[in-house]
Amino acid sequence: MRKIRHGKYSLTVVSFFAILSNMEQKQFKLTDAARILGISQWTLRRWVRNGKVPAIKRDTGRIYIPVSWLTEQTGEVKPPELTRCALYARESSSENKTALESQTEGLRRYAEAKGYQITHVVKEIASGVNDNRLKLKNLLAKKDFDVLIVEHKDRLTRFGFGWFDLLCPFRLEVVNVAENCTHDLMEDLVAILTSFSARLYGQRRGKKKTEAAIKALQKTE
């Protein structure tokens, strides 16, 4: 069967068109991914085991390879000038408006350096543990961009970033993979304490319990 040399892999014609016809899928079975790349499944399993390939392992033990990674390897990713991106910047407190503007500007420079077309710029004041952020919800509902760019993972969400990465119909890009500042972590921790204390003890008693917990935390710093 005739093969196509595409990027660093040699693909069969059937395998090449399998990518084009299955672009709507989120992931391929490991065996199908190996066939698309023109390599053995054992080679691909070894790459997954060594951390060279991103993989999703189900409870059943079956391994899946993200389509986004496959398309990058085979050269089917859109060129940068055709890639539409959205920028999302977040700070926990309205006192950090200057930091929010600086964060947004950093995202803008990053997108421009990569040659992306910026379609949305969203700035929001909210806790990273708040799952009812209106501006973020509205952004996630849009379907006119290919990449969502954030400064840190926790700017998007404090918990469950991996689920976002798996389920979102667009690619996520994180500019800085280092951990974020302690101040922002403290503000989110206070939000969690307030929420749980209010549920357990009622609003008034919850506030007193929260204040006591915050004082205890500050003493340990």
SERO-4910 file (N, C-alpha, C, O; in steps of 0.05 Angstrom, whole numbers):
BEGIN
 pado doro    nc1    nc2    nc3   cac1   cac2   cac3    cc1    cc2    cc3    oc1    oc2    oc3
  Met    A     17    -24      0      0      0      0     18     25      0     37     27     15
  Arg    A     10     45    -17     27     69    -19     27     84      7      7     85     21
  Lys    A     50     96     14     53    111     39     58    140     33     70    147     13
  Ile    A     50    157     52     55    186     50     75    193     72     71    186     95
  Arg    A     95    208     64    114    218     84    103    244     95    102    264     81
  His    A     95    244    120     82    267    132     95    273    159     92    258    178
  Gly    A    109    296    160    124    302    185    146    281    189    161    275    171
  Lys    A    147    270    214    168    250    220    157    222    219    171    203    227
  Tyr    A    132    219    209    120    192    207    113    186    178    107    204    162
  Ser    A    114    160    172    106    151    146     78    138    149     75    118    162
  Leu    A     58    151    136     30    142    139     20    128    114     28    135     92
  Thr    A      3    107    118    -10     96     95    -32    115     86    -41    132    102
  Val    A    -40    113     61    -61    131     51    -86    128     67    -99    148     74
  Val    A    -93    103     74   -117     98     90   -115    111    118   -134    124    127
  Ser    A    -91    109    130    -87    121    156    -88    151    155   -100    164    173
  Phe    A    -77    163    134    -77    192    131   -106    202    130   -113    222    144
  Phe    A   -122    189    114   -150    199    112   -167    191    136   -188    203    140
  Ala    A   -157    172    152   -172    165    177   -171    189    195   -191    195    209
  Ile    A   -149    204    196   -148    228    212   -168    249    203   -183    261    219
  Leu    A   -169    254    177   -186    274    166   -216    268    171   -232    286    176
  Ser    A   -223    242    169   -251    234    172   -259    232    201   -283    229    207
  Asn    A   -240    232    220   -247    228    248   -239    252    265   -235    249    289
  Met    A   -237    276    253   -228    299    268   -248    307    290   -240    320    309
  Glu    A   -273    298    288   -292    305    309   -288    289    335   -298    296    356
  Gln    A   -273    266    332   -268    250    356   -249    264    375   -233    280    366
  Lys    A   -251    258    401   -233    270    420   -208    254    424   -186    264    429
  Gln    A   -210    227    420   -187    210    423   -190    185    407   -212    176    400
  Phe    A   -167    172    401   -167    147    387   -157    125    406   -142    130    424
  Lys    A   -167    100    401   -155     77    415   -125     76    408   -117     84    387
  Leu    A   -110     66    427    -81     64    423    -74     49    398    -56     57    383
  Thr    A    -88     27    393    -82     11    369    -88     27    343    -73     25    324
  Asp    A   -110     42    343   -117     58    320    -96     81    316    -89     88    294
  Ala    A    -88     93    338    -68    115    337    -42    104    326    -29    118    309
  Ala    A    -34     80    334     -9     68    324    -11     64    294      8     68    279
  Arg    A    -34     55    285    -38     50    256    -37     76    241    -25     77    219
  Ile    A    -49     97    251    -48    123    238    -19    133    235    -12    145    215
  Leu    A     -3    128    256     25    138    256     43    119    240     66    126    234
  Gly    A     33     95    234     49     76    218     70     63    235     91     55    225
  Ile    A     65     60    261     84     46    279     69     24    294     44     22    292
  Ser    A     84      6    308     71    -16    322     58     -5    348     67     15    359
  Gln    A     37    -19    357     24    -11    382     43    -14    405     41      1    425
  Trp    A     62    -32    404     81    -37    426    100    -13    428    108     -5    450
  Thr    A    108     -2    405    125     22    405    110     45    418    121     60    434
  Leu    A     85     48    410     69     70    421     64     66    451     64     85    466
  Arg    A     59     41    459     56     36    488     81     43    504     79     54    526
  Arg    A    104     38    492    129     44    506    132     75    508    141     85    529
  Trp    A    124     89    487    126    118    488    107    129    510    114    148    524
  Val    A     83    118    512     64    126    532     76    121    560     74    138    578
  Arg    A     87     97    563     98     89    589    121    108    598    125    113    621
  Asn    A    137    117    578    160    134    583    152    164    584    170    181    588
  Gly    A    127    170    582    117    197    583    122    214    559    121    238    560
  Lys    A    128    201    536    133    216    511    108    223    496    108    241    479
  Val    A     86    209    503     61    214    489     39    218    510     36    202    529
  Pro    A     22    239    507      0    243    526    -21    221    522    -26    213    499
  Ala    A    -32    210    543    -51    188    540    -73    190    561    -69    202    583
  Ile    A    -96    178    555   -118    177    574   -124    148    580   -130    132    562
  Lys    A   -121    140    605   -126    112    613   -152    110    627   -156    122    648
  Arg    A   -170     93    616   -196     89    628   -195     68    651   -175     55    654
  Asp    A   -217     67    666   -218     47    688   -215     19    678   -207      1    692
  Thr    A   -223     15    653   -221    -12    641   -193    -20    634   -187    -43    627
  Gly    A   -174      0    635   -147     -5    628   -140      2    599   -117      2    592
  Arg    A   -161      8    584   -156     15    555   -144     43    553   -152     61    568
  Ile    A   -125     46    535   -111     71    532   -120     85    507   -123     73    485
  Tyr    A   -124    112    509   -132    128    486   -112    150    482   -100    160    501
  Ile    A   -108    158    457    -89    179    450   -105    203    440   -122    200    422
  Pro    A   -101    228    451   -116    251    442   -112    257    413    -90    256    402
  Val    A   -134    264    399   -132    271    371   -115    296    367   -100    298    347
  Ser    A   -116    315    386   -100    339    383    -70    333    381    -56    346    365
  Trp    A    -61    313    396    -32    305    394    -27    292    368     -6    297    355
  Leu    A    -44    274    359    -40    261    333    -39    280    310    -22    278    293
  Thr    A    -57    299    310    -57    318    288    -33    336    288    -24    344    266
  Glu    A    -22    342    311      3    357    313     26    341    300     42    352    286
  Gln    A     27    315    307     49    298    297     47    294    267     68    291    253
  Thr    A     23    294    256     20    289    227     18    314    210     15    313    186
  Gly    A     21    337    224     21    362    209     -6    373    201     -8    391    185
  Glu    A    -27    363    214    -54    372    206    -64    395    224    -87    403    221
  Val    A    -47    405    241    -54    428    258    -55    453    241    -39    456    223
  Lys    A    -74    470    246    -76    495    231    -51    511    234    -39    513    256
  Pro    A    -41    524    213    -19    542    216    -26    565    235    -49    572    238
  Pro    A     -6    576    250    -11    597    270    -29    620    260    -46    629    275
  Glu    A    -24    629    235    -39    652    226    -69    646    222    -85    665    220
  Leu    A    -76    620    222   -104    613    219   -116    603    246   -140    596    247
  Thr    A    -99    604    267   -109    594    293   -122    617    308   -109    638    313
  Arg    A   -147    614    315   -161    634    331   -159    628    360   -162    605    369
  Cys    A   -153    648    376   -150    643    405   -167    662    422   -174    684    413
  Ala    A   -173    653    446   -186    669    466   -168    671    490   -154    652    497
  Leu    A   -167    695    502   -150    700    526   -168    702    550   -189    716    550
  Tyr    A   -161    687    572   -176    689    597   -158    696    620   -139    681    626
  Ala    A   -163    719    632   -147    728    655   -165    730    679   -188    738    677
  Arg    A   -155    722    703   -171    723    727   -155    730    751   -131    722    754
  Glu    A   -166    747    769   -155    753    795   -177    749    815   -200    752    810
  Ser    A   -168    741    840   -188    735    861   -201    759    874   -223    757    884
  Ser    A   -187    782    873   -197    805    887   -197    830    869   -180    833    852
  Ser    A   -216    848    874   -218    873    859   -194    891    865   -189    910    851
  Glu    A   -180    885    887   -156    900    895   -134    895    875   -114    910    874
  Asn    A   -136    873    859   -114    865    842   -120    873    812   -111    859    794
  Lys    A   -134    895    808   -140    904    781   -115    909    764   -114    904    740
  Thr    A    -95    921    777    -70    926    763    -57    900    753    -47    898    731
  Ala    A    -57    880    772    -46    854    765    -62    841    743    -51    827    726
  Leu    A    -88    845    743   -106    834    722    -99    846    695    -97    831    675
  Glu    A    -94    872    694    -87    884    668    -60    874    659    -56    869    635
  Ser    A    -41    872    677    -14    862    670    -16    833    660     -2    826    641
  Gln    A    -32    817    673    -36    789    665    -47    788    636    -38    772    620
  Thr    A    -68    805    631    -80    805    605    -61    814    583    -60    802    561
  Glu    A    -44    834    589    -25    843    570     -4    821    564      5    819    541
  Gly    A      4    806    585     22    784    580     11    763    562     25    752    545
  Leu    A    -15    757    565    -28    737    548    -29    748    519    -26    733    500
  Arg    A    -35    773    517    -36    785    490     -9    783    475     -8    776    452
  Arg    A     12    790    490     39    788    477     45    759    470     57    755    449
  Tyr    A     38    741    487     43    712    481     29    704    455     41    691    438
  Ala    A      3    711    453    -13    703    429     -1    716    404      0    703    383
  Glu    A      6    741    406     17    755    383     44    743    375     50    742    351
  Ala    A     60    735    394     86    723    388     83    696    374    100    689    357
  Lys    A     61    682    379     56    656    366     41    660    340     36    640    326
  Gly    A     33    684    334     20    690    308    -10    683    308    -22    679    287
  Tyr    A    -22    680    332    -50    673    334    -68    697    328    -60    720    332
  Gln    A    -92    692    319   -112    713    315   -129    714    341   -143    695    347
  Ile    A   -128    736    355   -143    739    380   -172    746    374   -178    767    362
  Thr    A   -190    729    383   -219    733    378   -233    743    403   -253    757    401
  His    A   -223    736    427   -237    744    452   -216    750    474   -196    735    476
  Val    A   -220    771    489   -204    777    512   -223    780    536   -239    799    537
  Val    A   -221    762    555   -240    761    578   -224    765    604   -205    751    609
  Lys    A   -232    785    619   -220    791    645   -241    788    667   -264    798    664
  Glu    A   -235    774    688   -255    768    709   -243    770    737   -221    761    742
  Ile    A   -259    781    755   -252    782    783   -269    760    797   -293    763    800
  Ala    A   -256    739    806   -271    717    818   -251    697    830   -228    696    822
  Ser    A   -261    681    849   -244    660    861   -241    637    841   -258    631    825
  Gly    A   -218    625    842   -212    602    825   -229    577    832   -231    559    816
  Val    A   -241    577    856   -258    554    864   -288    560    858   -305    543    863
  Asn    A   -293    584    847   -321    591    841   -328    579    813   -316    586    793
  Asp    A   -347    560    813   -355    547    788   -379    561    775   -391    550    757
  Asn    A   -385    585    784   -407    600    773   -398    627    762   -411    648    766
  Arg    A   -375    627    748   -364    651    737   -378    657    710   -374    642    691
  Leu    A   -394    678    709   -410    684    686   -394    689    661   -400    679    639
  Lys    A   -372    705    664   -356    712    640   -343    687    629   -341    683    604
  Leu    A   -333    669    646   -320    645    637   -341    627    624   -336    614    603
  Lys    A   -365    625    636   -386    608    624   -393    618    596   -396    602    578
  Asn    A   -396    644    593   -402    655    567   -380    649    546   -386    644    523
  Leu    A   -355    651    555   -333    646    537   -333    616    529   -329    610    505
  Leu    A   -337    598    548   -336    569    542   -359    561    523   -357    541    510
  Ala    A   -380    577    523   -403    570    506   -398    578    477   -413    569    459
  Lys    A   -378    595    472   -372    604    444   -357    582    429   -344    565    441
  Lys    A   -361    582    403   -348    561    386   -332    574    364   -328    561    343
  Asp    A   -323    598    368   -308    611    346   -279    616    352   -267    635    343
  Phe    A   -267    597    367   -238    599    372   -227    570    375   -241    552    381
  Asp    A   -200    568    370   -187    541    370   -171    536    395   -166    513    403
  Val    A   -162    558    408   -144    556    431   -153    575    453   -159    598    447
  Leu    A   -153    565    478   -157    582    501   -131    585    516   -119    565    524
  Ile    A   -122    610    520    -96    615    532   -100    627    560   -116    646    564
  Val    A    -87    615    580    -87    625    607    -59    628    618    -41    614    608
  Glu    A    -55    645    638    -28    649    648    -19    624    664      3    614    659
  His    A    -35    615    683    -30    591    699    -55    573    697    -76    582    690
  Lys    A    -51    548    703    -74    529    703    -95    539    722   -119    537    716
  Asp    A    -87    549    746   -107    557    766   -121    583    759   -140    590    773
  Arg    A   -113    597    738   -128    620    730   -155    610    717   -175    624    718
  Leu    A   -154    586    705   -178    575    694   -194    561    716   -218    565    718
  Thr    A   -181    544    732   -194    530    753   -174    520    774   -152    512    766
  Arg    A   -181    521    799   -164    511    821   -162    481    820   -142    469    826
  Phe    A   -185    468    813   -186    439    813   -197    429    786   -213    442    773
  Gly    A   -188    406    778   -200    393    754   -191    404    728   -206    402    708
  Phe    A   -167    415    726   -157    426    700   -156    404    679   -162    408    656
  Gly    A   -149    380    688   -147    357    669   -173    351    656   -174    343    633
  Trp    A   -196    355    671   -222    350    659   -228    371    638   -239    365    617
  Phe    A   -221    396    644   -224    417    624   -209    410    598   -220    411    576
  Asp    A   -184    401    602   -167    395    579   -178    372    563   -176    372    538
  Leu    A   -191    353    576   -202    330    562   -228    336    548   -233    327    526
  Leu    A   -245    352    561   -273    356    551   -277    380    533   -296    381    517
  Cys    A   -260    400    536   -264    424    520   -260    419    490   -242    403    482
  Pro    A   -276    431    473   -273    427    444   -250    442    431   -246    440    407
  Phe    A   -236    457    447   -213    473    438   -188    464    453   -189    449    473
  Arg    A   -165    474    444   -139    467    458   -134    487    480   -140    511    477
  Leu    A   -122    478    502   -115    496    524    -85    500    523    -69    481    520
  Glu    A    -77    525    526    -48    532    527    -43    547    553    -57    567    559
  Val    A    -24    538    569    -16    551    594     11    564    590     30    551    583
  Val    A     12    590    594     37    605    589     58    598    610     81    594    603
  Asn    A     50    597    635     69    591    657     59    567    673     39    569    686
  Val    A     74    545    672     66    521    686     75    521    715     68    502    730
  Ala    A     89    542    724     98    543    752     74    548    770     53    558    761
  Glu    A     76    541    796     54    546    815     50    575    819     68    591    817
  Asn    A     25    583    825     18    611    828     24    620    857     33    604    874
  Cys    A     20    646    862     28    658    887     12    649    911    -11    640    908
  Thr    A     24    651    935     11    643    960    -13    660    966    -33    650    977
  His    A    -12    686    960    -34    704    966    -60    694    953    -81    694    966
  Asp    A    -58    687    927    -82    678    913    -92    652    924   -116    647    926
  Leu    A    -74    635    932    -81    609    945    -96    614    971   -116    600    977
  Met    A    -87    633    987    -99    639   1012   -128    650   1008   -146    642   1022
  Glu    A   -132    667    988   -158    678    982   -178    655    974   -201    656    982
  Asp    A   -168    636    959   -185    614    951   -191    596    974   -213    585    977
  Leu    A   -171    592    992   -175    576   1016   -196    588   1034   -213    574   1045
  Val    A   -195    614   1037   -215    629   1053   -243    625   1040   -263    621   1055
  Ala    A   -245    626   1014   -271    622   1001   -282    594   1006   -306    591   1010
  Ile    A   -264    574   1006   -273    547   1011   -283    544   1040   -304    532   1045
  Leu    A   -267    556   1059   -275    554   1087   -302    568   1093   -319    558   1107
  Thr    A   -306    591   1080   -331    606   1083   -354    590   1073   -375    588   1086
  Ser    A   -351    578   1050   -372    562   1038   -380    538   1055   -404    534   1061
  Phe    A   -360    523   1064   -366    499   1080   -376    506   1108   -394    492   1118
  Ser    A   -365    527   1120   -374    535   1146   -403    544   1145   -419    538   1163
  Ala    A   -410    559   1124   -437    569   1122   -457    545   1119   -479    546   1130
  Arg    A   -449    525   1105   -466    502   1102   -470    486   1128   -492    476   1134
  Leu    A   -448    484   1143   -449    468   1167   -462    482   1191   -476    470   1206
  Tyr    A   -457    508   1193   -466    522   1217   -486    545   1212   -494    558   1231
  Gly    A   -493    550   1187   -510    572   1181   -494    597   1176   -470    598   1184
  Gln    A   -505    617   1163   -490    640   1154   -476    655   1176   -452    661   1174
  Arg    A   -490    662   1198   -478    678   1220   -456    663   1234   -434    673   1238
  Arg    A   -463    639   1243   -443    623   1258   -421    615   1239   -398    613   1248
  Gly    A   -427    611   1213   -406    604   1194   -385    626   1191   -361    620   1188
  Lys    A   -394    650   1191   -376    673   1189   -356    674   1212   -332    678   1208
  Lys    A   -366    669   1237   -349    669   1261   -329    646   1259   -305    649   1266
  Lys    A   -339    623   1250   -321    599   1248   -299    605   1227   -276    597   1231
  Thr    A   -306    618   1206   -287    624   1185   -266    643   1195   -242    639   1189
  Glu    A   -275    664   1209   -256    684   1219   -236    671   1238   -212    677   1238
  Ala    A   -245    652   1255   -228    638   1273   -208    621   1258   -185    619   1265
  Ala    A   -218    608   1237   -200    591   1221   -179    607   1206   -156    598   1204
  Ile    A   -187    631   1196   -168    648   1182   -146    658   1201   -122    658   1194
  Lys    A   -153    665   1225   -134    674   1245   -114    651   1252    -90    656   1255
  Ala    A   -124    627   1254   -107    604   1259    -88    599   1236    -64    592   1241
  Leu    A    -97    603   1211    -80    600   1188    -58    621   1187    -35    615   1181
  Gln    A    -66    645   1194    -46    667   1193    -24    664   1214     -2    672   1210
  Lys    A    -31    652   1237    -12    647   1258      9    626   1249     32    627   1258
  Thr    A      1    608   1232     20    587   1223     38    595   1200     57    581   1194
  Glu    A     32    619   1188     49    628   1166     77    635   1175     94    643   1159
***
